[in-house]
Amino acid sequence: MLESGDYGEKRGTDIIAIDIGTTAIKACLYDSRCRLVSYSKESISVQFKGATEDGLRAEIDPDILWNQLVTLVSELLNKTNRDARAVVGMGISCQRNTFICWNKENGKPCHRLVTWKDCRAREECKKWNNSWSIKAINLIGYILHKLTRSARCMAARIFSFLNAMVTHRFLVTLAENAEMQRLLKQGKLAFGCLDTWLIYKLSGGVVCVSEPSNASSTGLFDPYTMEWGYSLLQFLSFPTSVLPRLSFSAGVTLAVTDKKLFGAPIIVAAAAGDQQSALFACGCWIENNIVVSLGTGSFVDVNTGASPHSSLKGASFIYILFFIFFFFIVLNYLLAIEGLYPLVGWKFPNSVKFVAEGCSQDTAIILRWAESIGLFEDITVTSRMAQSCSISGLYFIPAFFGIQTPLNDDTACCGFLGIRPDTTKEQMVRAMLESIAFRIYQIWKTVNDEIGTCSTEFVRCCGGVSMNDFICQTISTLIRLPLQRITSPSFASACGVAMMAGITCGLWKKDDLDDLIDIEKTFVPDFSIRKRLLHDFKKWEAAMQRCLHFYDT
């Protein structure tokens, strides 16, 4: 058991896990067997503004979110009759690529939290991706890859900027914000994603660090050097002086909370991005383990072991720039980015695991939209609705925020194709549920092409939407593998950082983790309908082509 050190007493055996997702924030209490004891939860208010798709902004008031966190943790301790001294450590799981800047001297935010769904940089990314510089990088990477077949040239071949990354959203925010510009000149501007900002706030402004799994998805980080990508950032004129120090996911104390917050200090023992934390909670700790996460978005995460996914392995940026001068006359050739993204899974002091990830941003949001327009009154009935109706030739493209892996088209639109006068609500709901499964299968095919799945015996799933049996059964049939849904799938992200925090605090060892995983239900492929599903999938892909580049005019 971890001793309290400077606190002068032995700590308890409980873990608090804070999970900040896109739509809700939870404070969860786990016992010494990593069993969920209780939790407190509130919705997160995301403020949308902007009349056009390119100008859509999605922000969170930082003061409201911070007050929610403190209130929920205090409420959790009160309703479980515990005080902070009963807590051996705290873990933090949070949505990735949501960032904020603040004044180093007083901690005052310069703007609202800019969420990962914010589209303010979409037009700026278009300009960069259509620029001669980026076209040259793509062309040179293509030529070098053809000549050498080297994976190191693949990054240049598919290099492109995406709005979901932090880089250009930060630069657009900086250009609009005079206070940020002033603080930057004075060396007083601080920057961080949610993990950094929360640790800074919890520590009373003492600790400002970035956790690697969160950092790796920002577009600011190089997973092959495990450092910030300084060469690329300098090329973009990104002020690297604002970047926080890189730390660990777990295995060491990341910070200690200000004792004024909860009555006694609590060790911050783990932090991770929400998807990496869910991967950990599902027990996917070894190479080629795969998790399908169905929440606000859909994610397919593959554990790639001790090495990052090589199809995006980075070529030296200086090397690429050198070749630009020799190929500048043929800069009109541009290849679109595709494939899986290499991320850090988690980093402990003596080990690091990597993840290859494909994603779709539109999952739970399309179901909430369907409910809001009256397609159903209770989301729990959607599986039965889908099973109750006949096949109709109706297809839905889930693209409120574009299409991500493997097409990465920010300008795609959402839509139903094949609606007829006799189309029913049940058929529309079925088309929407099928579209979620089809997007997973689309990403799965990319996984199979780039990594291979022949050694995979099963896939695990988590997330609130995974409670829909129709979706899970369809996915299992398409991928031809058993799909195992973990117990309490909506709490996977919280459970993952609780597990990591428990390792840091000595509650359990890595070898003990298998005993902490429970499978609630296993879906097996239904080969009697797979041929029909594959036919529908191909028709759905053809329908998707009608929705691509819709806003690119």
Stockholm file with secondary structure:
# STOCKHOLM 1.0

chainA/1-553         MLESGDYGEKRGTDIIAIDIGTTAIKACLYDSRCRLVSYSKESISVQFKGATEDGLRAEIDPDILWNQLVTLVSELLNKTNRDARAVVGMGISCQRNTFICWNKENGKPCHRLVTWKDCRAREECKKWNNSWSIKAINLIGYILHKLTRSARCMAARIFSFLNAMVTHRFLVTLAENAEMQRLLKQGKLAFGCLDTWLIYKLSGGVVCVSEPSNASSTGLFDPYTMEWGYSLLQFLSFPTSVLPRLSFSAGVTLAVTDKKLFGAPIIVAAAAGDQQSALFACGCWIENNIVVSLGTGSFVDVNTGASPHSSLKGASFIYILFFIFFFFIVLNYLLAIEGLYPLVGWKFPNSVKFVAEGCSQDTAIILRWAESIGLFEDITVTSRMAQSCSISGLYFIPAFFGIQTPLNDDTACCGFLGIRPDTTKEQMVRAMLESIAFRIYQIWKTVNDEIGTCSTEFVRCCGGVSMNDFICQTISTLIRLPLQRITSPSFASACGVAMMAGITCGLWKKDDLDDLIDIEKTFVPDFSIRKRLLHDFKKWEAAMQRCLHFYDT
#=GR chainA/1-553 SS CCBCGGGSSBCCSEEEEEEECSSEEEEEEECTTCCEEEEEEEECCEEEECSSTTTCEEEECHHHHHHHHHHHHHHHHHHTTCCGGGEEEEEEEECSSCEEEEETTTCCBSSCEECTTCCTTHHHHHHHHTSHHHHHHHHHHHHHHHHHCCGGGHHHHTCCCCTTSHHHHHHHHHHHCHHHHHHHHTTCEEEEEHHHHHHHHHTTSCCCEECHHHHTTSSSEETTTTEECHHHHHHTTCCGGGCCEECCSEEEEEEECCHHHHSSCCEEEEEEEHHHHHHHHTTCCSTTCEEEEESSSEEEEEEEETSCCGGGCCCCHHHHHHHHHHHGGGTTCCCCCCSCEEEEEEEETTEEEEEEEEEESCSHHHHHHHHHTTSCSCGGGHHHHHHHSCCCSCEEECCTTCBCTTTCBTTCCCEEESCCTTCCHHHHHHHHHHHHHHHHHHHHHHHHHHTCCTTCCCEEEESGGGGCHHHHHHHHHHHTSCEEEESSGGGHHHHHHHHHHHHHHTSCCGGGGGGGCCEEEEECCCTTTHHHHHHHHHHHHHHHHTTTTTTCC
#=GC SS_cons         CCBCGGGSSBCCSEEEEEEECSSEEEEEEECTTCCEEEEEEEECCEEEECSSTTTCEEEECHHHHHHHHHHHHHHHHHHTTCCGGGEEEEEEEECSSCEEEEETTTCCBSSCEECTTCCTTHHHHHHHHTSHHHHHHHHHHHHHHHHHCCGGGHHHHTCCCCTTSHHHHHHHHHHHCHHHHHHHHTTCEEEEEHHHHHHHHHTTSCCCEECHHHHTTSSSEETTTTEECHHHHHHTTCCGGGCCEECCSEEEEEEECCHHHHSSCCEEEEEEEHHHHHHHHTTCCSTTCEEEEESSSEEEEEEEETSCCGGGCCCCHHHHHHHHHHHGGGTTCCCCCCSCEEEEEEEETTEEEEEEEEEESCSHHHHHHHHHTTSCSCGGGHHHHHHHSCCCSCEEECCTTCBCTTTCBTTCCCEEESCCTTCCHHHHHHHHHHHHHHHHHHHHHHHHHHTCCTTCCCEEEESGGGGCHHHHHHHHHHHTSCEEEESSGGGHHHHHHHHHHHHHHTSCCGGGGGGGCCEEEEECCCTTTHHHHHHHHHHHHHHHHTTTTTTCC
//
